Amino acid sequence: MGTFMKVIGFSGSPRENGNTAFLVQTALNQLQKQGIETELIRLGDKQIEQCTGCYSCVQEKECLIEDDFPEIFRKMLEADGLILGSPAYHSSITPKLKALLDRAGFLGRWVANDMKGENSTYQWQGTAFSGKVVAPITVARRAGQNFAFAQLLLWATVNDFIVVGSNYWNIAVAGTSGKVDADQDTEGIGVINHMAENMGHLLTQLKK
Ligand SMILES: Cc1cc2nc3c(=O)[nH]c(=O)nc-3n(C[C@H](O)[C@H](O)[C@H](O)COP(=O)(O)O)c2cc1C
């Protein structure tokens, strides 16, 4: 029996079956072929308030806002890999995905570290995500991919993830006049499938 592995894909779009959900599911289908369990979480269905900056998680090691975040965070911790998908909204990721990443990143840091005194410097021990793998996917009608893609990379690389690349950036071009037509971007689909293959190989090696 092989080692159990799971990847969770997030669609940051408010549109349930939009381009982002299609592209993230494309990656998850490829991972399933490599024997990895997957789950697609559409944030459009979820209530995720923005971080209030209350800093309670520093001491409490949990987020005190009562919404869908705690269950999603628990699933993130159980997963071996994450795929973070977002449409470009004015060149940015969506507010719901940003809210999730702000809260998960901050809580994930304080789960693994303690606040130091006022004048001491940090020697970070890691984060709740140390050693997990992650890949971004963005989709835009035309432009603004780079900033949204970079937002996801910056979140990944400050939170101790191993980032998975592909043979191009994991982006697709779709949604002219609001259409759901990411399935027409064959180049984008090829790049995303290649990323998922890389993620599957990496997870298999890491879990040996
Ligand atoms: C509020 C809003 C802002 C958008 N901003 C951009 C943008 O900056 N650049 C772009 O190319 N497309 C932009 N789009 C188009 C979407 O990125 C595109 O249609 C995408 O495929 C939608 O993905 P979804 O079907 O998963 O929601 C925007 C759409 C909306 C609704």
The ligand as an SDF file (V2000), in Angstrom:
LIG
                    3D

 31 33  0  0  0  0  0  0  0  0999 V2000
  -14.1790   42.6070  -10.8550 C   0  0  0  0  0  0  0  0  0  0  0  0
  -13.4080   41.9720  -11.9860 C   0  0  0  0  0  0  0  0  0  0  0  0
  -12.1290   42.4090  -12.2650 C   0  0  0  0  0  0  0  0  0  0  0  0
  -11.3940   41.8380  -13.3120 C   0  0  0  0  0  0  0  0  0  0  0  0
  -10.1280   42.2680  -13.5610 N   0  0  0  0  0  0  0  0  0  0  0  0
   -9.4300   41.7410  -14.5870 C   0  0  0  0  0  0  0  0  0  0  0  0
   -8.0900   42.1550  -14.8510 C   0  0  0  0  0  0  0  0  0  0  0  0
   -7.4870   42.9350  -14.1350 O   0  0  0  0  0  0  0  0  0  0  0  0
   -7.4760   41.6350  -15.9450 N   0  0  0  0  0  0  0  0  0  0  0  0
   -8.0900   40.7300  -16.7680 C   0  0  0  0  0  0  0  0  0  0  0  0
   -7.4790   40.3090  -17.7310 O   0  0  0  0  0  0  0  0  0  0  0  0
   -9.3240   40.2500  -16.4930 N   0  0  0  0  0  0  0  0  0  0  0  0
  -10.0110   40.7520  -15.4280 C   0  0  0  0  0  0  0  0  0  0  0  0
  -11.2630   40.2670  -15.1420 N   0  0  0  0  0  0  0  0  0  0  0  0
  -11.7740   39.1130  -15.9160 C   0  0  0  0  0  0  0  0  0  0  0  0
  -11.5450   37.7780  -15.1760 C   0  0  0  0  0  0  0  0  0  0  0  0
  -10.2260   37.6680  -14.6480 O   0  0  0  0  0  0  0  0  0  0  0  0
  -11.7630   36.5990  -16.1280 C   0  0  0  0  0  0  0  0  0  0  0  0
  -13.0510   36.6970  -16.7210 O   0  0  0  0  0  0  0  0  0  0  0  0
  -11.6150   35.2570  -15.4410 C   0  0  0  0  0  0  0  0  0  0  0  0
  -11.6390   34.2510  -16.4390 O   0  0  0  0  0  0  0  0  0  0  0  0
  -12.7490   34.9810  -14.4490 C   0  0  0  0  0  0  0  0  0  0  0  0
  -12.5130   33.7510  -13.7980 O   0  0  0  0  0  0  0  0  0  0  0  0
  -13.7080   32.9260  -13.1150 P   0  0  0  0  0  0  0  0  0  0  0  0
  -14.5710   32.4170  -14.2570 O   0  0  0  0  0  0  0  0  0  0  0  0
  -13.0420   31.8330  -12.3850 O   0  0  0  0  0  0  0  0  0  0  0  0
  -14.4500   33.8720  -12.2270 O   0  0  0  0  0  0  0  0  0  0  0  0
  -11.9930   40.8050  -14.0990 C   0  0  0  0  0  0  0  0  0  0  0  0
  -13.3050   40.3690  -13.7920 C   0  0  0  0  0  0  0  0  0  0  0  0
  -14.0020   40.9320  -12.7550 C   0  0  0  0  0  0  0  0  0  0  0  0
  -15.3960   40.4210  -12.4510 C   0  0  0  0  0  0  0  0  0  0  0  0
  1  2  1  0
  2  3  1  0
  2 30  2  0
  3  4  2  0
  4  5  1  0
  4 28  1  0
  5  6  2  0
  6  7  1  0
  6 13  1  0
  7  8  2  0
  7  9  1  0
  9 10  1  0
 10 11  2  0
 10 12  1  0
 12 13  2  0
 13 14  1  0
 14 15  1  0
 14 28  1  0
 15 16  1  0
 16 17  1  0
 16 18  1  0
 18 19  1  0
 18 20  1  0
 20 21  1  0
 20 22  1  0
 22 23  1  0
 23 24  1  0
 24 25  2  0
 24 26  1  0
 24 27  1  0
 28 29  2  0
 29 30  1  0
 30 31  1  0
M  END
$$$$
